[in-house]
Amino acid sequence: MLVLVSYDIEDDKIRIRLAKKLLDFGPRVQLSVFEADVTEKELKKLKQALQKIKLADDDSIRLYRLCEICTKKITIWGKGVVTKDKDYYIS
C-alpha cells in the first residue's frame, strides 16, 4: 500500500532524524513529504517509529494511507513520479 508522510517540525535535530528514518521506508518527494510503498508489517514499524518522535506543541506528523484506486488517481505537475516498489522475482 502507498502511504504519504508529511511533517512540520521546528527543531532541526528532530527534523533531520525523522527524515533519515523515513528514508528507510521510501523516498522524499518534497522537502517535508515522503512516499512509501509498504506492507502491513512495514506500516506497523513505520507507525512505531513515528510514535517515538518527541514533538513540540506546534509540531506535527501526518500519515495518509492511499488505497489502490486513489493511488491510480494521483496527478503530478512538474518533476516526479508516484513511488512504487520495483517488481522482483526470486528464482
Secondary structure, DSSP 8 states (H G I E B T S, - for coil): -EEEEEEE---HHHHHHHHHHHTTTS-EEETTEEEEE--HHHHHHHHHHHHTS---TT-EEEEEEE-HHHHHT----SS------------
